[in-house]
Amino acid sequence: MNLKNTKPVLLFDVNETLLDMTPLKNAINTLLEEPLAFKIWFGMVLHHSLVDNCTNQYHDFSTIAASMLKMTATSLNKTITEDETKKTLSVIRNLKAYPDVLKGLQLLKENGFRLATLTNSPENALKEQLINSNLTDVFELALSIDTIKKYKPDPQTYEWAATKLGQEPQNIIMIAAHGWDLAGAINAGLQTGFVAREGQSLYSLSDNPTFQAKDIYEMALVLIEEYK
């Protein structure tokens, strides 16, 4: 399956894979006074991004995030203001990378791997995230679905990314902490790498990922050994 003489291009999800969303989780849970509020909100964001896909509409991730925070508040019998919504969600632009991320990414680059991102976040938010987490210089391309206006896990997003990278899908490894993202990548013909962040699990009804690791540094070691 792996072409040993050709290093694959590595395509990384951003939120929860590279960036620690704990500050946003805490902000949402505090605002709505509910320890499961973040989980409810994030599930609703993913659900309604797919509603956009299915209905041939497009609202950027920030717009959906704000709308879903208000819907989450309503479901919890809470009332929040526009200012509270904006202040709470602004935290996502200032998230920091997990401690293993920069070390792992730099090791991959030193060993000849090409690195890029593919995220559902809009381009302006992605740019800020990479600057604020000191990851800007690591990636060859910072790709956002905002360009194609189709959310992951739609196969078009991965096919588009492959075209931008000048690669066949099978020569790309999508690396993410989300089973739904990897299921989409597998469906589009990509190899996959699962990063087992705390609380994350694979989608049991999809094929297994090509590679698995507990974090980005360990994933780097796995891939370097595989393609040495």
N, C-alpha and C positions, 0 to 999 in steps of 0.2 A: 504493500500500500504506500509506503514511504519511498520517496526517491532519494536515496542516500547521497547522491552526488549533487543534489540541488536543495539548498536550504529553503524551507517554505517561508513565505511572508507571514508575519504574526500580526493579527488584527485584534485589538483589545477593546472590550467594552470598558466604560469609564466608571460610572456610578456603582458603587458597592464592589466592583472588581478591583479598580485601582484606588478609588477615593473612599475614605471612611465616612459613611453617612450618619454616624452617631450624633453629631451636633444637630443635624436636621431632624433626626428622630426625636431627640430630646426637646427640641423647640416645638415640634408639632404636638407631642404628648403633653407638654406643659401648657400650651395654648388651649388645648381641648380637654385638659384635665382627665386624660384617659390613657393608660399605659399601652393600649393596643391601637391608639389613634393613627400612628405612623403606618402600621401594617395595613390598616383599613384603607388609609389614603393612598398608599403606594399600589395596592391592589386595584383600587378604582382608577388610578391614573393609567395603569397598564390596560385595564379593561376598556376604557374609553378611547385610548389611542387606537385600539383595534376596531372600535366603532367607526372612527374616522377612516381607517383602511377599508372597511367593508362598505361604507356609504360614499366612498370617493370624495371625502372632504379632507381638509387639512387645517388643523389648528396647531401651532407649535407647542412644544412640550411645556413651556412656561405658562402658556394660556390654559392648557388642560390642567396643569398642576394647581393653578389658582382656582379654577372652577371646581376641581375635585376636593380641594380643601374646604370650600364652602359647602359642598355636598356632604362631606364627612362630618362637618360641624352639625349640619341639619340632622343627619342620621343619629347623632349623639345628643340631640336636643340642645345644642349650643348655638349661640349667635356670635359671629365674628365680623369685624369691620374690614374695610378695604385696606386700611393701614396695617392692621394686624396680619392680614393675609400677605401683603407685600413684604413686611418686615420678617415674618417667619420664613417665607420661601427664599428670601435673599441669602439665607445661610448656605444654600446649595452652591453658590458661586465661590464660596470661600472654604470649601472642604479641603482637607489635607490628605495626602497620600498615606496609605498604610506604611508602616516602617519597612516592610520587605520590598516595596515597589521599586523605588529608585535603584537600589542595589541590584535587584533582579533584572530590570530593564537595561541598565548599563552593562551588565554581564552579557546579556544577549547581544547587544550592539557590538561589544568587543569581540564576540565570537561570530560576527558576520551576518547576523539576522537583520532583516528589514522590519521596522516596527511602524504600525499605524493604529489609529483609533477608529472605531465605528460606534457612534452613540446616538441615542434618541434625543439627546439635548440639542437645543438650537445652536447654531454656529457661534453667536456672540457669547452665550453662556459657556460653551465649550472652551472658547479662547480664554475667558477669564479663569475658568477652572484650571486649565493647564498652567497659566501664569502663576496663579495663587498657590498651586501645589508644586511649583518648580519642575514641571515636566515638559514644558514647551519644547526644549531643545532635544528631547529624547526621540520624538516621533518624526518620521519622514513626511507623513500626511496626517492631519487631524480631520477625519471625515465625520460629518454629521448628516443624519437622514433629512435634515432641514432642506438640503439641496434637492433631493429626489421626492420629498414629501410623502414618503411611505414609511411607516414605523416598522422596526424589527418586531416580530420575526417574519415579516413578509419576505418571500424569496427575492423580490426585486431589490431589496436593500443590499443583500449580500452580493448579488450579481453585479449591481452597480459598483460596489466597492472593489470587486475583482477587476472590473474594467478600469477603474481609476488607478489601480495598482499595476495594471498591465499583466495580470496573471490569470491562469485558469483557476477556477474555484478549488480544484483538488490540490493546488499548490499553496493554499492559504489555510492557516490554522486560526479559527476564531476562538479567542480566549475570554471566558466570562465566568462570573459566579452565579449565573442564572440558568437554570435548566431550560426555560422557555426560549432563551436566546440561542442556546446551543442546539435545541431541537430545530429551530429555524435555519441555522447554519448547516446542519446535517442535511436537511431537506434541499438546500440549495447546492449541495455537493462539496461543501468545505470540510476539511478536517476540523477537529474541535479539541479544546483543552478546558477542563473544568477546574476552577479554583474554589476550593471548599471553604469559603468564608463562613464564619459562625452564623448559624441559622439558615444557611442555604442548602438546597438539595437538588439532585438531578430530577428531570421529568421521567418518571418510571415507564411511561408509555412510548418513549423515544429510544432510538438506538443509543448505546453507550458512547461516551466521548472517546476520542482517540487517545487522549492523555488526561491524567488527573494529578493534582498536587494540592497541598494545603495552602500555598500562597505563591506569589509571583517569583520569589527567589527560588523556591523549590521547583517551580515549573521551569525556570531557566536551567537549572541543573539537569532536569529530565530531558529537555529538548537538546541541550548541548551534548549530552551523552548519546541521544538518539541519532543526531546528525553530525557526529564528529568524523 
